[in-house]
């Protein structure tokens, strides 16, 4: 399907006749995606709950609204040729489970139904690699694995994303939509204004990570992910998932490379998994009793004991995805965080 037209949109080089809608446009990935689409000459309508001078200055049409509101969607969708559905919330707090489920699942249902009303056929859904690429050992997985519900569904964020993917594919098929899911790993790089994805790097810089978990990480530069998303406007196969990631490193190697880039000594203490989890739970209780946000929580520790490794070959073949030098991404992440925060 690479190079095919999208819902009657004329594709010629970098130009697409008709605007695209980007939900969650003010997020880390959303801002990079809007910039990439506009650079290609694609008209962008950014649906956002808050005002964004940044997106307006880029040249996007910013429409205030919520993805769960049919009225807001009916204002932004007429004449659009595709929807990049990025609206979401990232949290490891169990208290946010219901909120995430409503936003990811109910919001996606509302977007699909609105697309059907307005004849918009193509949805590029932003999911996460964690729905299918997480294991208890050093396995390198790919899209053939399917959702890892026995592991990922234990954590509220990933549970909500698994249900979101399933709803988008199933309801999309019933409504005649072409739904593609892109599943990036941990997003790093410059531009994370809300620290929604780079928060763990910030904790490292502040020396708030007490020990080294046994697991493994994968991360991707948000700018590289944005290019793959933009390519998915005319590439990729409906009903398919595409993993977007960079290196597969143990957490120990990740911390070591981050230490060399930042000149900050990383954690060196290694503890058994159960002891790490117990310590994080105790710290979490103490901090919350004091009305403070704990630097480390039990869910983060449990997640870090797993391996989030995978192969992005499918996205490379079909979406033209390419990951830049991961050391450069780390360096630019650290530089960005230090520019914005005097304490690191």
C-alpha positions as a Markdown table, in Angstrom:
| # | Residue | x | y | z |
|---|---|---|---|---|
| 1 | Unk | 0.0 | 0.0 | 0.0 |
| 2 | Unk | 3.0 | 2.3 | 0.1 |
| 3 | Unk | 2.4 | 5.4 | -2.0 |
| 4 | Unk | -1.4 | 4.9 | -2.2 |
| 5 | Unk | -3.8 | 7.7 | -2.1 |
| 6 | Unk | -5.6 | 8.5 | 1.1 |
| 7 | Unk | -9.4 | 9.0 | 0.9 |
| 8 | Unk | -9.2 | 10.8 | -2.3 |
| 9 | Unk | -6.3 | 12.9 | -1.2 |
| 10 | Unk | -3.9 | 13.7 | -3.9 |
| 11 | Unk | -0.4 | 12.9 | -2.9 |
| 12 | Unk | 2.4 | 14.4 | -4.9 |
| 13 | Unk | 5.8 | 14.5 | -3.2 |
| 14 | Unk | 5.3 | 16.4 | 0.0 |
| 15 | Unk | 1.8 | 17.9 | -0.8 |
| 16 | Unk | -1.5 | 16.5 | 0.3 |
| 17 | Unk | -4.8 | 18.0 | -0.9 |
| 18 | Unk | -6.9 | 18.6 | 2.2 |
| 19 | Unk | -6.0 | 19.0 | 5.8 |
| 20 | Unk | -5.2 | 16.4 | 8.4 |
| 21 | Unk | -6.4 | 16.5 | 12.0 |
| 22 | Unk | -3.9 | 15.8 | 14.8 |
| 23 | Unk | -5.4 | 15.1 | 18.2 |
| 24 | Unk | -3.1 | 15.5 | 21.2 |
| 25 | Unk | -1.2 | 18.0 | 19.1 |
| 26 | Unk | 0.3 | 19.8 | 22.1 |
| 27 | Unk | 2.1 | 16.7 | 23.4 |
| 28 | Unk | 5.7 | 15.8 | 23.0 |
| 29 | Unk | 5.2 | 13.7 | 19.9 |
| 30 | Unk | 2.3 | 15.8 | 18.7 |
| 31 | Unk | 4.4 | 19.0 | 18.4 |
| 32 | Unk | 7.1 | 17.2 | 16.5 |
| 33 | Unk | 4.5 | 15.6 | 14.2 |
| 34 | Unk | 2.8 | 18.9 | 13.4 |
| 35 | Unk | 6.2 | 20.5 | 12.6 |
| 36 | Unk | 7.1 | 17.6 | 10.3 |
| 37 | Unk | 3.7 | 17.6 | 8.5 |
| 38 | Unk | 3.8 | 21.4 | 8.0 |
| 39 | Unk | 7.4 | 21.1 | 6.8 |
| 40 | Unk | 6.1 | 18.8 | 4.1 |
| 41 | Unk | 3.4 | 21.3 | 3.1 |
| 42 | Unk | 0.5 | 19.3 | 4.7 |
| 43 | Unk | -2.2 | 21.5 | 6.2 |
| 44 | Unk | -2.7 | 20.7 | 9.9 |
| 45 | Unk | -5.7 | 21.2 | 12.1 |
| 46 | Unk | -4.5 | 20.6 | 15.7 |
| 47 | Unk | -7.2 | 19.6 | 18.2 |
| 48 | Unk | -6.1 | 20.6 | 21.6 |
| 49 | Unk | -7.7 | 21.3 | 25.0 |
| 50 | Unk | -5.4 | 24.3 | 25.6 |
| 51 | Unk | -4.2 | 27.2 | 23.5 |
| 52 | Unk | -0.9 | 26.7 | 21.7 |
| 53 | Unk | 1.0 | 29.7 | 20.5 |
| 54 | Unk | 3.8 | 27.3 | 19.5 |
| 55 | Unk | 1.6 | 25.4 | 17.0 |
| 56 | Unk | 0.0 | 28.6 | 15.7 |
| 57 | Unk | 3.4 | 30.1 | 15.0 |
| 58 | Unk | 4.3 | 26.9 | 13.1 |
| 59 | Unk | 1.3 | 27.5 | 10.9 |
| 60 | Unk | -1.2 | 25.0 | 12.3 |
| 61 | Unk | -4.9 | 25.8 | 12.6 |
| 62 | Unk | -5.4 | 25.2 | 16.4 |
| 63 | Unk | -9.0 | 24.2 | 17.3 |
| 64 | Unk | -9.8 | 24.1 | 21.0 |
| 65 | Unk | -11.7 | 20.9 | 22.0 |
| 66 | Unk | -11.7 | 17.5 | 23.5 |
| 67 | Unk | -11.6 | 14.1 | 21.7 |
| 68 | Unk | -14.5 | 12.8 | 23.8 |
| 69 | Unk | -16.8 | 15.7 | 22.6 |
| 70 | Unk | -18.8 | 14.9 | 19.5 |
| 71 | Unk | -19.5 | 18.6 | 19.0 |
| 72 | Unk | -15.8 | 19.4 | 19.1 |
| 73 | Unk | -14.9 | 16.6 | 16.7 |
| 74 | Unk | -17.7 | 17.8 | 14.3 |
| 75 | Unk | -16.0 | 21.2 | 14.2 |
| 76 | Unk | -12.5 | 19.9 | 13.4 |
| 77 | Unk | -13.2 | 17.0 | 11.0 |
| 78 | Unk | -15.1 | 18.4 | 8.0 |
| 79 | Unk | -13.0 | 18.2 | 4.9 |
| 80 | Unk | -10.1 | 16.3 | 6.6 |
| 81 | Unk | -8.4 | 13.5 | 4.7 |
| 82 | Unk | -6.9 | 11.7 | 7.8 |
| 83 | Unk | -6.7 | 11.7 | 11.5 |
| 84 | Unk | -3.5 | 11.3 | 13.5 |
| 85 | Unk | -4.9 | 10.2 | 16.9 |
| 86 | Unk | -2.3 | 11.0 | 19.5 |
| 87 | Unk | -4.5 | 12.3 | 22.4 |
| 88 | Unk | -3.6 | 10.5 | 25.5 |
| 89 | Unk | -2.3 | 10.5 | 29.0 |
| 90 | Unk | 0.8 | 8.8 | 30.4 |
| 91 | Unk | 0.8 | 7.9 | 34.1 |
| 92 | Unk | 2.0 | 5.2 | 36.4 |
| 93 | Unk | -0.3 | 6.2 | 39.2 |
| 94 | Unk | -3.1 | 3.5 | 39.7 |
| 95 | Unk | -5.4 | 6.4 | 40.8 |
| 96 | Unk | -5.3 | 7.6 | 37.1 |
| 97 | Unk | -6.5 | 4.2 | 35.7 |
| 98 | Unk | -10.1 | 5.2 | 35.2 |
| 99 | Unk | -9.1 | 8.6 | 33.7 |
| 100 | Unk | -6.7 | 6.9 | 31.2 |
| 101 | Unk | -9.3 | 4.3 | 30.2 |
| 102 | Unk | -11.9 | 6.9 | 29.5 |
| 103 | Unk | -9.5 | 9.1 | 27.5 |
| 104 | Unk | -7.9 | 6.3 | 25.5 |
| 105 | Unk | -10.9 | 4.1 | 25.0 |
| 106 | Unk | -13.9 | 6.4 | 25.1 |
| 107 | Unk | -12.0 | 9.1 | 23.2 |
| 108 | Unk | -11.0 | 6.7 | 20.5 |
| 109 | Unk | -14.5 | 5.5 | 20.1 |
| 110 | Unk | -15.7 | 9.1 | 19.7 |
| 111 | Unk | -13.0 | 9.8 | 17.1 |
| 112 | Unk | -13.9 | 6.7 | 15.1 |
| 113 | Unk | -17.6 | 7.5 | 15.1 |
| 114 | Unk | -17.0 | 11.1 | 14.1 |
| 115 | Unk | -14.7 | 10.1 | 11.3 |
| 116 | Unk | -17.4 | 7.8 | 9.9 |
| 117 | Unk | -19.9 | 10.7 | 10.1 |
| 118 | Unk | -17.6 | 12.9 | 8.1 |
| 119 | Unk | -16.3 | 10.4 | 5.6 |
| 120 | Unk | -12.7 | 10.5 | 6.9 |
| 121 | Unk | -11.2 | 7.1 | 6.2 |
| 122 | Unk | -7.7 | 6.9 | 7.6 |
| 123 | Unk | -6.6 | 6.9 | 11.2 |
| 124 | Unk | -3.0 | 6.7 | 12.3 |
| 125 | Unk | -3.2 | 5.7 | 16.0 |
| 126 | Unk | -0.4 | 6.5 | 18.4 |
| 127 | Unk | -0.1 | 3.5 | 20.7 |
| 128 | Unk | 3.0 | 2.2 | 22.6 |
| 129 | Unk | 5.5 | -0.6 | 22.1 |
| 130 | Unk | 4.6 | -1.8 | 25.6 |
| 131 | Unk | 1.4 | -3.4 | 24.4 |
| 132 | Unk | 3.2 | -6.0 | 22.5 |
| 133 | Unk | 7.0 | -5.8 | 23.3 |
| 134 | Unk | 7.5 | -6.6 | 26.9 |
| 135 | Unk | 8.9 | -9.8 | 28.4 |
| 136 | Unk | 10.4 | -11.2 | 31.6 |
| 137 | Unk | 13.5 | -12.3 | 29.8 |
| 138 | Unk | 15.8 | -10.9 | 27.1 |
| 139 | Unk | 13.5 | -11.7 | 24.2 |
| 140 | Unk | 13.5 | -9.4 | 21.1 |
| 141 | Unk | 9.9 | -9.3 | 20.0 |
| 142 | Unk | 8.1 | -8.0 | 16.9 |
| 143 | Unk | 4.6 | -7.3 | 15.8 |
| 144 | Unk | 3.7 | -11.0 | 15.3 |
| 145 | Unk | 3.5 | -11.4 | 19.1 |
| 146 | Unk | 0.2 | -9.7 | 19.6 |
| 147 | Unk | -0.8 | -7.9 | 22.9 |
| 148 | Unk | 1.1 | -9.1 | 25.9 |
| 149 | Unk | -2.0 | -9.0 | 28.2 |
| 150 | Unk | -0.6 | -11.3 | 30.8 |
| 151 | Unk | 2.2 | -8.8 | 31.6 |
| 152 | Unk | 1.3 | -5.4 | 30.3 |
| 153 | Unk | -2.3 | -5.3 | 31.5 |
| 154 | Unk | -1.1 | -5.4 | 35.1 |
| 155 | Unk | -0.2 | -1.7 | 34.6 |
| 156 | Unk | -3.0 | 0.8 | 34.1 |
| 157 | Unk | -1.5 | 2.8 | 31.3 |
| 158 | Unk | -0.7 | -0.3 | 29.2 |
| 159 | Unk | -4.0 | -1.9 | 29.9 |
| 160 | Unk | -5.8 | 1.2 | 28.6 |
| 161 | Unk | -3.6 | 1.2 | 25.5 |
| 162 | Unk | -4.3 | -2.5 | 24.8 |
| 163 | Unk | -8.1 | -1.8 | 24.9 |
| 164 | Unk | -7.6 | 1.3 | 22.8 |
| 165 | Unk | -5.9 | -0.6 | 20.1 |
| 166 | Unk | -8.5 | -3.4 | 20.1 |
| 167 | Unk | -11.3 | -0.9 | 19.9 |
| 168 | Unk | -9.7 | 1.1 | 17.1 |
| 169 | Unk | -9.2 | -2.0 | 15.0 |
| 170 | Unk | -12.5 | -3.6 | 15.7 |
| 171 | Unk | -14.7 | -0.5 | 15.5 |
| 172 | Unk | -12.7 | 0.9 | 12.6 |
| 173 | Unk | -13.3 | -2.3 | 10.6 |
| 174 | Unk | -17.1 | -2.1 | 11.3 |
| 175 | Unk | -17.2 | 1.6 | 10.2 |
| 176 | Unk | -15.1 | 1.1 | 7.1 |
| 177 | Unk | -12.0 | 3.0 | 8.4 |
| 178 | Unk | -8.4 | 2.3 | 7.6 |
| 179 | Unk | -6.7 | 2.1 | 11.0 |
| 180 | Unk | -2.9 | 1.8 | 11.4 |
| 181 | Unk | -1.3 | 1.6 | 14.8 |
| 182 | Unk | 2.2 | 3.0 | 15.4 |
| 183 | Unk | 3.8 | 1.8 | 18.6 |
| 184 | Unk | 6.9 | 3.8 | 19.6 |
| 185 | Unk | 9.0 | 2.9 | 22.6 |
| 186 | Unk | 10.1 | 5.4 | 25.2 |
| 187 | Unk | 10.2 | 8.8 | 23.5 |
| 188 | Unk | 13.4 | 10.9 | 24.1 |
| 189 | Unk | 15.0 | 13.9 | 22.5 |
| 190 | Unk | 14.4 | 17.6 | 22.9 |
| 191 | Unk | 11.0 | 19.3 | 23.2 |
| 192 | Unk | 9.2 | 17.3 | 26.0 |
| 193 | Unk | 7.7 | 20.4 | 27.6 |
| 194 | Unk | 5.5 | 18.5 | 30.0 |
| 195 | Unk | 8.2 | 15.9 | 30.9 |
| 196 | Unk | 5.7 | 13.2 | 30.1 |
| 197 | Unk | 8.3 | 10.9 | 28.6 |
| 198 | Unk | 11.7 | 12.2 | 29.7 |
| 199 | Unk | 10.9 | 12.3 | 33.4 |
| 200 | Unk | 13.1 | 9.3 | 34.2 |
| 201 | Unk | 16.1 | 10.9 | 32.6 |
| 202 | Unk | 15.4 | 14.0 | 34.7 |
| 203 | Unk | 15.4 | 11.7 | 37.8 |
| 204 | Unk | 18.7 | 10.3 | 36.7 |
| 205 | Unk | 20.2 | 13.8 | 36.4 |
| 206 | Unk | 18.9 | 14.6 | 39.9 |
| 207 | Unk | 20.4 | 11.4 | 41.3 |
| 208 | Unk | 16.9 | 10.2 | 42.4 |
| 209 | Unk | 17.3 | 6.7 | 41.1 |
| 210 | Unk | 18.7 | 4.6 | 43.9 |
| 211 | Unk | 19.6 | 1.3 | 42.2 |
| 212 | Unk | 19.9 | -0.5 | 38.9 |
| 213 | Unk | 17.0 | -2.8 | 37.9 |
| 214 | Unk | 17.8 | -6.0 | 36.0 |
| 215 | Unk | 15.6 | -5.2 | 33.0 |
| 216 | Unk | 16.2 | -3.7 | 29.6 |
| 217 | Unk | 15.0 | -0.6 | 27.7 |
| 218 | Unk | 14.3 | 0.6 | 24.2 |
| 219 | Unk | 13.9 | 4.2 | 23.3 |
| 220 | Unk | 13.3 | 6.3 | 20.2 |
| 221 | Unk | 13.9 | 9.9 | 19.3 |
| 222 | Unk | 10.6 | 11.7 | 19.1 |
| 223 | Unk | 11.7 | 13.4 | 15.9 |
| 224 | Unk | 12.3 | 10.0 | 14.2 |
| 225 | Unk | 9.0 | 8.7 | 15.4 |
| 226 | Unk | 7.3 | 11.9 | 14.0 |
| 227 | Unk | 8.8 | 11.2 | 10.6 |
| 228 | Unk | 7.4 | 7.6 | 10.6 |
| 229 | Unk | 4.0 | 8.9 | 11.6 |
| 230 | Unk | 4.0 | 11.5 | 8.8 |
| 231 | Unk | 5.1 | 8.8 | 6.3 |
| 232 | Unk | 2.1 | 6.7 | 7.5 |
| 233 | Unk | -0.2 | 9.2 | 5.9 |
| 234 | Unk | 0.3 | 7.3 | 2.6 |
| 235 | Unk | 2.2 | 4.2 | 3.7 |
| 236 | Unk | 1.5 | 1.1 | 5.7 |
| 237 | Unk | -1.3 | -1.5 | 5.8 |
| 238 | Unk | -4.6 | -0.9 | 7.5 |
| 239 | Unk | -5.1 | -3.2 | 10.5 |
| 240 | Unk | -1.4 | -3.5 | 11.1 |
| 241 | Unk | 0.9 | -2.4 | 14.0 |
| 242 | Unk | 4.3 | -0.9 | 13.5 |
| 243 | Unk | 6.9 | -0.9 | 16.3 |
| 244 | Unk | 9.2 | 2.2 | 16.3 |
| 245 | Unk | 12.3 | 1.9 | 18.4 |
| 246 | Unk | 16.0 | 2.3 | 18.7 |
| 247 | Unk | 18.6 | 0.3 | 20.7 |
| 248 | Unk | 17.9 | -2.7 | 22.9 |
| 249 | Unk | 20.0 | -2.0 | 26.0 |
| 250 | Unk | 20.0 | -3.4 | 29.5 |
| 251 | Unk | 19.1 | -0.7 | 32.0 |
| 252 | Unk | 22.6 | -0.9 | 33.3 |
| 253 | Unk | 24.0 | -0.1 | 29.9 |
| 254 | Unk | 21.4 | 2.7 | 29.5 |
| 255 | Unk | 22.4 | 4.3 | 32.8 |
| 256 | Unk | 26.1 | 3.9 | 31.9 |
| 257 | Unk | 25.7 | 5.7 | 28.6 |
| 258 | Unk | 23.6 | 8.4 | 30.1 |
| 259 | Unk | 26.3 | 8.9 | 32.8 |
| 260 | Unk | 28.9 | 9.4 | 30.2 |
| 261 | Unk | 26.8 | 11.9 | 28.2 |
| 262 | Unk | 25.7 | 13.8 | 31.3 |
| 263 | Unk | 28.8 | 13.5 | 33.4 |
| 264 | Unk | 26.5 | 12.5 | 36.3 |
| 265 | Unk | 27.4 | 9.4 | 38.2 |
| 266 | Unk | 24.5 | 6.9 | 37.9 |
| 267 | Unk | 23.3 | 4.4 | 40.4 |
| 268 | Unk | 25.5 | 1.3 | 41.0 |
| 269 | Unk | 23.6 | -0.6 | 43.7 |
| 270 | Unk | 22.0 | -3.8 | 42.5 |
| 271 | Unk | 19.3 | -5.5 | 44.6 |
| 272 | Unk | 17.0 | -8.5 | 44.1 |
| 273 | Unk | 13.8 | -7.6 | 42.3 |
| 274 | Unk | 11.5 | -8.3 | 45.3 |
| 275 | Unk | 13.7 | -6.1 | 47.5 |
| 276 | Unk | 13.7 | -3.3 | 45.0 |
| 277 | Unk | 9.9 | -3.4 | 44.8 |
| 278 | Unk | 9.6 | -3.5 | 48.6 |
| 279 | Unk | 11.9 | -0.6 | 49.0 |
| 280 | Unk | 10.1 | 1.5 | 46.3 |
| 281 | Unk | 6.7 | 0.7 | 48.0 |
| 282 | Unk | 8.0 | 1.8 | 51.4 |
| 283 | Unk | 9.5 | 5.0 | 49.9 |
| 284 | Unk | 6.2 | 5.7 | 48.1 |
| 285 | Unk | 4.2 | 5.4 | 51.3 |
| 286 | Unk | 6.5 | 7.7 | 53.2 |
| 287 | Unk | 6.5 | 10.4 | 50.5 |
| 288 | Unk | 2.7 | 10.3 | 50.0 |
| 289 | Unk | 2.2 | 10.5 | 53.8 |
| 290 | Unk | 4.2 | 13.7 | 53.7 |
| 291 | Unk | 2.1 | 15.0 | 50.8 |
| 292 | Unk | 5.0 | 14.8 | 48.3 |
| 293 | Unk | 5.6 | 13.0 | 45.0 |
| 294 | Unk | 8.0 | 10.0 | 45.5 |
| 295 | Unk | 11.0 | 10.0 | 43.2 |
| 296 | Unk | 10.5 | 6.2 | 42.7 |
| 297 | Unk | 7.3 | 4.3 | 42.8 |
| 298 | Unk | 6.5 | 0.6 | 43.0 |
| 299 | Unk | 5.0 | 0.4 | 39.5 |
| 300 | Unk | 8.1 | 2.0 | 37.9 |
| 301 | Unk | 10.3 | -0.5 | 39.6 |
| 302 | Unk | 8.2 | -3.4 | 38.6 |
| 303 | Unk | 8.2 | -2.3 | 35.0 |
| 304 | Unk | 12.0 | -1.7 | 35.1 |
| 305 | Unk | 12.5 | -5.4 | 36.0 |
| 306 | Unk | 11.2 | -6.4 | 32.6 |
| 307 | Unk | 12.7 | -6.2 | 29.1 |
| 308 | Unk | 11.1 | -3.9 | 26.5 |
| 309 | Unk | 13.1 | -5.1 | 23.6 |
| 310 | Unk | 12.0 | -5.4 | 20.0 |
| 311 | Unk | 12.8 | -5.3 | 16.3 |
| 312 | Unk | 11.6 | -2.3 | 14.1 |
| 313 | Unk | 12.4 | -4.0 | 10.8 |
| 314 | Unk | 8.7 | -3.9 | 9.7 |
| 315 | Unk | 8.5 | -0.1 | 10.2 |
| 316 | Unk | 11.8 | 0.3 | 8.4 |
| 317 | Unk | 10.5 | -1.6 | 5.4 |
| 318 | Unk | 7.0 | -0.2 | 5.1 |
| 319 | Unk | 7.1 | 3.2 | 6.7 |
| 320 | Unk | 10.7 | 4.3 | 5.9 |
| 321 | Unk | 11.4 | 4.5 | 9.6 |
| 322 | Unk | 15.1 | 5.1 | 10.6 |
| 323 | Unk | 16.5 | 5.7 | 14.1 |
| 324 | Unk | 19.3 | 8.1 | 14.5 |
| 325 | Unk | 22.4 | 7.5 | 16.7 |
| 326 | Unk | 21.0 | 6.8 | 20.1 |
| 327 | Unk | 24.0 | 8.5 | 21.8 |
| 328 | Unk | 23.0 | 11.8 | 20.0 |
| 329 | Unk | 19.4 | 11.4 | 21.2 |
| 330 | Unk | 20.7 | 11.0 | 24.8 |
| 331 | Unk | 22.9 | 14.0 | 24.5 |
| 332 | Unk | 20.2 | 16.3 | 23.1 |
| 333 | Unk | 17.7 | 15.0 | 25.8 |
| 334 | Unk | 20.1 | 16.0 | 28.5 |
| 335 | Unk | 20.9 | 19.3 | 26.9 |
| 336 | Unk | 17.2 | 20.2 | 26.6 |
| 337 | Unk | 16.4 | 19.2 | 30.2 |
| 338 | Unk | 19.3 | 21.3 | 31.5 |
| 339 | Unk | 18.3 | 24.3 | 29.5 |
| 340 | Unk | 14.9 | 24.3 | 31.0 |
| 341 | Unk | 15.6 | 23.3 | 34.6 |
| 342 | Unk | 18.3 | 25.1 | 36.6 |
| 343 | Unk | 18.4 | 22.3 | 39.2 |
| 344 | Unk | 20.0 | 19.8 | 36.8 |
